[in-house]
Amino acid sequence: MDCSMTSSILSANYNTILFEFGAILVMSKLLHALLRKVYQPRVFSDLLLGIVLAQFRVLSLTNAINLVFGKIGGFVFAPYLFALGVEMDPGTLLDAPTADAVVAYAGILSTSVLVTFFHMPLMKATSGVVHERSLRSFLGLAAVLSNTASPVLTRLTTDLKIAKTAVGRLAVGAGLASDMVTTMLIAVGSMIWRDAGADSDATAGTGADSSSSSPVFLMQPVLTAAVLVVVIVSAFVSRAMAEWVGGRNPEGRRMRGFDLSLVAAAAAALCWLSSALRLDVNMAAFLVGLAFPSEGRVSRLLVSKINFVLSSFVLPLYVSHVCLSLRQTTDDIEVAGLVRTEGFRAFVMELPFPWWKVFFVTAMGTLGKLSGCAAAGLLWGLGWLEALALGMLLNVKGYFHIYCAQAAFDAGIITDKSFMAIIFMVAVNVAVTPMVGMGIASWARRSVQWRLMGLQHHDPSTELRLVAGLHGPQDVPTLAHLMEALRWGGGGGELAVYAVDMVQMTDQTAAAIVRGGGFDGVTVVDEEVSEMRKLIGEALDAYQAEAGEGVKVRRLLALSSFPDMHSDICICAEDAMAALVLLPFHKAQRPDGAMDTGHPGFRLVNQKVLQLAPCSVGVVVDRGLGQHARRQQAVPVPVVVVFIGGADDREALTLAALMSRHQGVRMTALRVVQNAAAQARSRARTSLFETKASAKVAAAAGSALGQEEAQMQVDDKFFAEFYRKHVAGSGRPQQGGGGGGGNGMGYLEKHVADGAELVAVLRALQGDYRLFVVGRGRDRSSVLTEGLDEWAECLELGPVGDILASSDFSATASVLIVQQYDAKKHYKVIDEEFMPL
């Protein structure tokens, strides 16, 4: 089919082509939305869709997609390899080998040895995997099987919440090193054997020896040297352009699209120049990308933009094209001017499927990676299970392997059956690897020695550990003030803060995931997210510098969709053995003092953390507490803790006792008790249950009332001890709530009859205090709060917390709602009597 006929067909059917392409993209996105719930990466969704479309002919897509990709298929994968090269730093190859590099090299070496051992059955022309018997095919297969799809692995460790584990961090680093080395080997091989197919055809036709007389062979060293010169020039040009663009777009200002387009155009020109030297354009793109600086704002933004377009539009269509290329219809053959017997790829999907090849290729790649990576992991101190899991993670395949399979098929290196086998091998490999990661996560969770975590169970003589969730830099001042107030409750003022940046996983942020440093295995290079994290880091650095050596701040990243973000926070709290998790309220204060409508995603995160956290939790409703404390540093901040009863209120008292030891806090304890009318109503309610309920219901009611009485006794005993330690000896007035600052605590006691009087008492105090501390009140059963939850807007805060957080309560008083960790959830018992403590 000539170019004019192809162009006329495309022009006549562009509406159909756009519809069919849109259908593929929509189906791919919907399928990925379903499969991501079981942690399947995007490449598996694209492969599954392509196989289904090719096998069952769901749409008549073969003509359209093959016509389009027939014109652009030669360079459609170049942007992917360019972005992959930009993410890598070839300078690490010259450094002393790290643990990541040793594991990567061991996996490459072991897989290559295994391919060498089985080269005879692999090279059989009729039944083997490789169609062409040559050094090119042998080295190419070894490099492809040794390759790790580092973009897929990075996203997979993020979704499975194992990027912060030792195995996850080692896997991400080793995967990037393995990907870089093997792709570089393939690129070098493409330079050496750039005209192997043409040479072999010419030699077969003439019978001459091409090793000595072929002009192409004589020109190979010259062309290779020219390509290397282009790569070196690319390094200088890219760095000069990055500096120039960075100077025109300083930090904090949005990058100009025209400047970024200039960088992309320069990269495309360098790739074209390399391809003009008879190098494959895709491999040229990788080498040019490798020459680009891996660090810097320009490189980060360029990679995130390219990956977003690729993952959203190009790669789903490309994978469907690869799968549909195995399903050539009779019409396609007739349009191409062939008869059915001449259609080499006519009915590939209907041939007997080579399951033994799928098994052989999968087993060879898996065993090669397992043996080498596991051995290196054991040498670096990993356990047997961790080492095996590391090998399985580094065996993950991806889009690059699909590209290599198609390129090898088009070059005649592998057979049509082998092409199908490799496609199915990639699909099986990608589907199985998340299960391995889930096993790592569950095994790591079981191996952690569990202990009671909460403020009441915290040893005052030891370091206090907190996890602070952050939506943005606006949350830092208030949370920093609370952390500073809590640190002096014991342990000589030593505080360890795990600051978690809460970032939503979207298609745009997913395209910007790269290897991270420090405790995080991955990070996000999206410009908006990077700017937010930079501002958060500056605010935390300022707090740490002001607090002194007693405060240690560790930055972490919770990169997830909102339904799964709670897992990152809970895992962090469990790994850090934190006593308290502090989370910002999902609503923020508007300039007029009222609260906005809030973010439903962050509300879902708070709800799930309150339900599943392995320690105590505090939700902070910020109304300018941090700014007020900074403006008036010489004046102690007035804080009141409200005690009605229950485990959560007892935890709130414990937190207040820690804060009261800070010189910048003036603490008052408010105890709300029932007056005579409330006590009479409580007795009437009890007698009503006893008279009207059946025997079974009466027994249940009696048990509930017995638990309520036991809870009241615990409350009275706890508050009496609290009063003796922190109120009686403080020297503060006991009924006025005023008095001097420092380490003392005031005391207020209010007798109320019902919820309305309780709300009135709280409203009367809102102008006197800048912070209210209150328990969530899950297990509280009191007539004082009866009926308040019927009008609650945010039930997760409890009846009293919801009132304090409402817009019409106050414009200046912040709120801290505290929930005590329920140890019965961990041991799955119904009563504390059966706790193994």
N, C-alpha and C positions, 0 to 999 in steps of 0.2 A: 504494500500500500504506500503510494507516494505521499509527499507532504501536502500537496494540493487537495487530494482526496480526504486526507485526515482533517485538514482545516475545514473543508466544506461540511463534513459530518459533524464536527464539533459545533460549527455555527448553526447548523440546522436543528440540532437537538440540545441547545444549551439549557432550555427550560427543564427537559427531562434529566439532564446531567445534574443540574443544581438540586432538583428534587431528590434524586437518588443519593447524592452526596449528603444532603441534609438529613435524609433518612438514616444513613449510616452513622452520622455524628450523633443524632438524637438517640438511636438505639444503643450506641456505645456508651453514652453518658448514663442512660437509664440502667444498663446492665452493670456498669461500674458502681452506681449508687446502691444496687442490690448486693453485689459481691463484696464491696468494701466492708460490709457488716461482718464478714468472716475473714477480713484482713487480706483479701486478694488484691494485688497491685493492678494498676491500669493495664499493663501489658497483657495480663491474662484475660481481662474483659475484651480487649481488642482481638486477641487470638481466637477466643471462643466465638465471638461474633463472626469473624472472617471464616472460620471453619464451618459454622452453621450456614452462612450464606452460600459458601461454595458447594457444600454437600447437598443441601436441600433446595437450592435455587429459590430462596425466599423472594428475591427481587431479580429482575433481569438487568443485573448490574455489570455484566462482564464487558459488554461493548463500551459503555461509557467510561468506566474506571480504567480500562486498559488503553483506551484511546488517549485519555488525559495523561495518565502516568507513562504512556509510551513516549510522550514528548518531553516530560519533565522527570521521568524516573531515574535518569542517569545522574541527576544531582539533587534529588529531593532529600536524600539523607545527609547531604553536606552540612546543613545548619546544625543538625544533631551532633555530628562529630566535631564541628567547630566549637560548640558550647561545651562539649565534653573536654576538649583540649584546653579551653580557657580555665576550667575548674582545676586543672592539674598543674603541678609545679615540677618540671623536669629537673630542677636544681637539686631536689631531694635525692636523686640517683647518685650524686657526687658526695653526699654526706655519709657519715658512718651509719650502717644499717640499724634501724630501730626495730622494735618488736613487730610493728606493722609490716615493715619491709621483709623481715625474716620470714614471717608467716606467708606473705605473698610469694616470695621466691621459692619457698618450700612447696607450696601448692603448684606453682608452674613447673618446677623440676619433676615432681612426682607424676603429674599428669603427662608430661612429655615422655618420661620413661615408660609409662604404661602404654602410650600410643606406639612407642618404638617396639615394645614387646609384642604387641598385637598387630604389627604393620602388615603381616602376610594376609590374614583374613580381611583386613581393611582395604587392601589394594587389589583384590580380585576384581577383574573387570566385569564379570557377569553377575556375581552375587554379592560383591563387597559393598562397603559404604562409599568408597572413593572410586570414581570412574576412570580417572587419569592416573597412570603410574608415573609419578615424578616426585622430585624433591619438593617442588612447590606445593603439591597437594598434601604431602606428608607434614611439612612444617606448618602449613595453613591449618590443617585439622588439629594439630597439637596446640597451636596458639589459640584457636577458637575455643577448644574444650578447656584450656587453662584460664580463659578470660572470665572475669567476674563482672556482671552488670552492676557497676557501682551506683548509678542513679536509682535502679530498682532496689538495691540493698539499703541505700540511705533512706528511702521512703518507707521501706518495710520495717526497719528498726524503729522508725518514728511511730508508725501505726501500732506496732506491737509493744510499745513502751519499754523497749530494752536498750535504747540508745545510751542511757545513763549507766548501764551495767558494764562490768569489765569486759565481758564477751562482746557486748554491743559496740563499745568504743573500739575494741581491737578489730572487730569485723569490718566496721566502716573504714578505718584506716588501711587495713590490709586489702580490702576490696578496691579502694581507690588506687593503691600501688599496683595491684595485679592488673587492673583495667588499663592503667597507663603503660605498663611494660609490654603487655601482650598486644595492645593496639599499636604501639610503636613498632613492634616486630612485624605486624601485618603491614603497616605503612612502608616499612623498609623493604619488605618482600614485594610489595606492589611496585616499588621503584626498580628492583632487580629484575622482576619478571613482568615488566609492563607490557611487553610485546611477545610473551611466550606463545600465545595462541597463534598469532600471525606467523611467527618463526616456524612453528611446528608445521603449519599448513604449507608454507613455502618450501620447507625442507622435504615434506612428503611429496610435493609436486615435482620437484627438480631432482631429488635424490642427493643434493649437495649437503656438505657438512656445515651447518650454520655456526658452529662454535668458533670457526676461524675466519670465514669469508663473509659472513653476513654484515652489511653496513650497520644494521640496527645494533648488532652485538658490539661493533667497534665504537658506536656512539654511546653505549650505556654508561661508561664512566663519566663522560662529558655531561650527559643529561642529569645524572645523579648529583654531580658536583654543582650543577646549575640550580637544582632543586634545593640543595643545602644552602646555597647562597641566598636564594629567595627566602628561606626560613630565617636565616640570620638577619636579613634586611627587615623581615617582618617583626623581629624582636625589637629592633631599634625604632622602626616606624610606629609600632603599636605603643611603645612607652612614650614616645614623643607626643603622639596624639592624645594619649590618656592624660599627660600632664597639661597639654593645651586645653583640652575640654574641661579638666578639673579646675583650671584657673578661671575659665569662663563661667563655671557653675560651682561656686563654693558650697561647702557643707551648710545644710540648713535651707538651701534654695532648691527649688524643683529643677530637675535636669531638663534642659531644652531638648525637645524632640529632634530638632534639626542637627544639633551637635552629635547626638547619639546616632542619627542616620548617617552622618559623615564617617563615623567610626565603622559602622556596618558596611558602608560602601567601600572604604579602604580595605577592610578585611576581604570583601568579595573580590576586589581587584587583585589582591595578593593571591587568593585562591585560584583565580582565573590564570594568573601568570604562571603558577605552578602547574596547572592542568595543561597550559600551552606547551609545557616541556614534556608532554606525553605522560604525565602522572595522573592517576585516577583522581577526579575532582573531589571525591569524598575523602580520600586519604590526604589530599592536599589541604582540604579544609581542616582536618585534624592537626596536621603539622603546623599550619598557620595559627590555629587556636592554641597549640602548645607553646608557641612563641609569644603569645600575648601574656601580659602580667596577670597572674591569678588573683592578686590582691588589688584593692582599689575600688573606688565607687563606680567608675566607668565599666570595669569588667563585671562587677556584681550585677549592675543594672542590665547590661547587655545579655548576660546569661539568663537572668530571670525573664526578660522579655522574649528571648528566643525559645526558652523551654515552655513558656506559657502558650505561645502560638503552636509549637509542635505538639504538646500534649492535648491541646483542645481541638485542633483541626487536622494537622498534617499526619501525625502518626496513626490515628485510627483509620484514615483513608489508606495510608501506605500498607498497613498490615492487611486490610481487606483486599487491596490490590495483590499482595503476595499470595494470599490464600485463593483468591479468584483466578489467579494466573494458572492454577492447577486444574481449572475447570473451563477449558476452551470448548465452546459449543460448535455445532456443525456450521452455523451461520458465520462464526468468526473465521473458520477455516476457509469457507467459500469466499468471503470478502478478501481474505489474504491471497486468493488465487491458488490455493492448494486443494488437493484431493484428500480424502479422509486418510488414506494410507501414508500421506506425507506429513500429516499433522503429528509431530513428535510429542506434543503436549495435549493431544486432543482429549483423551479420556483417562487422565492420570488418576482422578478420584475414584474411577470405577475399576482400577486394577486391583488384584489381590494385595491387601495391605501388608507391608513388611513389618509385622510386629516384632520380629526378632531383631531387626535393625534398630527399632526404637529402644528395645530393651538393651541391646548391646551398646549403643552410643550413650544412653543414659547411665548404664552401669559403669562404663569406662570413665566417663567424666566424673561421676560421683566418687568412685573408688580412688581415682587419682587425687582429687581435692581432699577427700577424707584422710588418706594416708599421709600426705605431706603436711597439710595444715594442722591436723591433730597432733602429729609428732612435734611440730614446732610449738604448738600450744602447750604441750606437756613440758617441753624444755623451758618454757617461760613461766611455769608454775601453775598452769590451769589444771583442774581435775579432769578425769576421764570424760564425764558427761559434757563438761564445758568445752573440752577440746573437740569432741565429736560434733557438738552443736556448731562450733566455729567453722569446722570443715563444711558442714551442710549449708550454712549461711553463705560462705564464700563460693559455693557451687551454683548460686542463683544465676539464671540466664535472663536475657532481656531483648530489647529491640535490636541491639547490635548483632546478636547472633542470628536474628531473622534476616538482617541485611547481608551478613556473610553467607548464609545459606543460599539466598537468591543470587548473589554475585558469583558464588561457586557454581551454581546450576547454569547460569547464563554463560559462564566461561567453559562449561563442559567438564568441570573437575569432578562433580558428583552426578549421580544418575537421578532420574525423576523420582524413583522410589526413595532414594536417600534424602532427597529434598523434602519429601513428605515426612520421612522419619525424623528429620531434624526439627521440622516445624512442630510435630507432635511431642518431640522430646522437650522442646522449650516450654510448651504448654504444661506438660506433666511436671516438669521441674519447678516452674513458677507456682503451680498449684500446691505442691507439697511443701515448699520451703516455709510458708507462713505457719504451718503446723509445727515445724521444728522450733520456730521462734516462740510460739505459744507455749511449747513445752519448756523452753528455757525460762520464760517469765514465771510460769507456775512453779517450776523447780526452785528458782531463786526466791520466790515468796515463801515457800515451805522451809527453805534452809535458814531463813532469818529467825533468830531466837526472839520470840515474842515476849514482851513485858507490858505491864500496865503503863499507859502513857496519858498524862493529864497533869494539870497544875496541882491537884491535891496529892498526887502520887510522886510529884517531883521532889528530889532531895535538894533542900535549900543550899547545901554546901557544894553542889556541883554546878556546872555550866548549864544555863538555861538555853534550850534550843527551840526556835520558832520557825515556822514556815509562813511566809507572807506572800499572798497572791496579789498581783499588780495588774490592773487594766491599762495603766498609763502613768506618766510622770506626775499627774495630778494626785495620785494616791500616796505618793511617797511622804509628804510632810506629816500627815496625820498618823500614818503607820509608823513612821520613824519616831514621832513623839510617844506613841504607845509603847514601842519597843524600848525606848530609852527609860520610860517610867518603870517598865517591868524588870529591867536588868538588875536593879539594885535590891531586888527582893531576896537575894542570897547569892552564894557562889562568888563573892568578892567582886560583883559587877561584871562577871564574864557572860557574854551573850554570843550565841551563834545564830545568825539569821540566814535562812535559805530563801532568797528573794526569787519568786517564780513569775516570770513574765508570761501572762496568759494571752496567747496569740491564736486566733481562729485559723483552722486549716481550710483554705479555699483553693480553688484551682490556681490562683495567682501565687499564693504562698507556697503551695506544693511544688510549683515550677521553680521556686527559688531556694529549695532545700539543698544545702551543701554540707560537707563535713565540718563539724565544729571543733572547737578547742576546749580544753579544761574538762570539767565534769560532764558537759553535754557532748554527746557523740555527733550531733548535727546542729546546724543553725540555719537561719533564714537570711538571705541576702536581698530580699525585697526592700526597695528604697524606703517605703513608708514604715515598714516594720523595723528596719535598721535605725531610722531616725528616732522612732519611739524608744527603742531599746537603748540608744545612745543617751537620750535625755534621762531615762530612768537610771542608767549607770552613773551619770554625772551627779544626780541627786543623791544616790546611795553612797558614792565616793565622798561627797561633802559631809554626809552624816557620819560616815566611818571616821573621817579625819577629825571631825569635831568631837566624836565620842572617845577617841583614843584607842589604845591597844587592847582594851578589854572586849571590843566588839569585832567579830569576824563576820563578814558578809560574803556569801557565795551566791553567784548568779546562776539561775537555772531557767530553762525554757519549757513551757507547757504548750506544745504545738499540736493541737488536736481540733477536731470538730467539737462543738459545744456538748453534744451528748456523751462524748468520751473524755472530755478535758478533766473531769473529776478524778479519773484514774491517775493522771500525771501527778496531781496534787497529793492524792492519798499515798501513792507509791513513794513520793518524795518524803512525806511525813513519816512513813514507816521506815524507810532507809536511814533517815536522819535521826530516828527515835525522838521526834519532836514532842514537846509537851502541849503545844498549842498551834493551831492553824488560824491565821488572821486573813479574812477575805473582805474586800470592799463590797458594799451594798450595790445591787445592780442599778440603783437610781442615783443620779447626781443632782446636786443643788443648782438651781437656775439663778441667774443674777437677781431675780426678784425675791429670792429666799425660799421659794417653794421647790419641791422635788419634781424632776421631770418624769416622763412615763417609764423610763428605764429600758434596759437591754434584756430582752427575754432569754437570750443565750446565756448571759452571765447569771441570770436568775436560776436557770436550770442547773448550772454548775454549782451554785451555792446550795441548792436543794439536795443535790446528790452528794456533795461533800458532807453536809450535815447528816445525811443518812448513813454514809459509808466510811467516814473518816476513822483512822485508827487512834485518834487522840481527841482532846478537847478542841472545840471550834469557836471562833469569835467572828461575828459579822459586824463590820464597822459602817455605820451611817455617818458620813462626814458632812459636817456643816461648818467647815473652816476651822477646825480645832488646831491643825498644824500651823496655819498662818497666825492664829491668835497667840499660840504659845511662843512663836518666834518673835512676834512684835512686842510682847510683854514678858520678856524673859525674867525680869526682876520680880514679877508678881506670880505667886503660885496659882496654878490652874485649879479652879474649884470643881471637884468631881464628887458625885453621889452614887452609891451603890444601893440598889433597891432589893430588899430581901422579903419575899412573901413565903417561900417554902419550896422544898423540892431539891433534887440533886443538882439541877442547873443553877439554882440560886446559891447553893453552897459553893459551887465552882466559881460563881461570880464573886462571892465573898473572898475566896482564896486569891483570885486575881486582884481584888481591891486591896487586900493585905499586902501583896507584893508592891503595888503602885504607891501605897501610902508611905513607904520608906524612902521615896524620892523627894528631894528637897523642893522640887518644882511642882509638887502636887499637894493640894489641900483636900483630903478625903473626908467624906461624911458617910456614915452608914445609916440608911433609912430602913427601919423595920416596920412593916405594915401588918397589923394584927386585927383580928376580928373584934368588933365591939359586941355589946350585949345582944343587939338586934341580929347581927350576923350569926352569933352562936346559937340563938334561939331558932333561926331559920335552918341552920345546919342540923340541929337536933330534930326538927320537924321533918326534914328531908329523910333522915335516917329512919324515923318511926314510920313514915309513909312507905318506904321500901319494905319494911318488915311486915306491915299489915296487908298490903295489896299484892305482894309478889307471891308466886308459887314457891313450893319447897325448893325446887332446883334453882330458880332465880334468886330466892332468898339466900340460899347457900352461897351463890356467886356474889350477891350483894354484900353478904356478911364478910366474905373473904376480901372483897374490895375495901370495905370499911375497916377491916382489921389492918390491911396494908396502909390505909390512909393514917390510921392512928400510929402505926409503927413509924411511918414517915414523919409524922409530927414530932414524935419523941426524938428521932434522929436529928431533926431540924433544931429542936430546943437545945439538945445537948451540944450540937455543933456551934450554934450561935452563942451559947453561954461560954464556951471555950474561946471563941473568936472575940467576944466582948472582954473577957479577962485579959487576953494577950494584947489586943490592939486598941481597945477603947479605955478601959479602966485606968491604965497606966500612962495614957498619952498626955494628960493634962489639958485636953481640949474640953470646951463646954459640952455637956451631954444633951442639952435640949435646944440649943440655939443654932447649932451647925456652923457658927463662925469660929473665930479664934485664930491663933497663929498658924504659920505654915510649918514645914518640916516633916518629921516622922510621926506626927500624931494623927489621930482620927477622931472626928466628931461623931455624935450619935443623935438620931432623931427617931421618935416612935410615934406612929399615927394609928389611931383606932378608926376603922371604917366599917360600914355596914354592907356595901355591895360594890359592884364594878363602877357605878357612876361616881361614888365618893372617892374611889381609888383614882379615877381619871382626874377628878377635881384636885386631889392632893398633888398629883404629878404636875398638872398644869400650873399650880401655884408655885412650884419650885423651878419651872423651866427658865425663868429669868435670873436665877441665882447660881446656876451651875452650867459649865461649858461641856460637861460630859456626864451622861447617865450610863451606868453599868447595870445590866439586868440579866437574869437567867432566862433562857428560852421557855422553860416551864413545861417540858414534855410530860413529866410524871406528876405535875402539880394538880391536885384536885381540891379546889378551894371555892367557897361561895363568893370570895372576893373577886374572882376573875370569871365567874359563871356568866355566860352570855356574851362576853366580849369577843369571842372568836366568831360569833355569828356575823359580825360586821367587819371582820378582818379582811384587809386587802392582800396581805402577805402572810399567809398562815405559817410559813417556814420560820418566821421570827417569833412566833408565840403571841398570845393575846396582848401582853404588856409591851413587848418589843414592837408590835405592829402599830400600837398607839403612839409610841415615842418616835417611830420612823415616819409617821404620816406628815403630810405637808402642813396641816393646820395645827400641829402641836407647837413647833418652835422653828425659828429661823436661825438660831445661834447655838442651840444645844445639840452636840453630836451624841451618838448612841453606840454602845458596844453591847451586842447581844451574845451571851455566852452559853454554850452547850457543853455539858460534861460528857466525857467518853463513857459509853455504856459497855462495860466489860462482858456483860452477859451475851452480847452479840457475838463476841469472839468465841466464847466457849459454848454458845448455843444452849444455855440453860434457862429455865424459867424463873429461878429464884436464886438469890445470892447465897442461900444456905448450901447450895450444891457447887459453888465455885471452888475450883481446885487451887485456892490461894491461901 
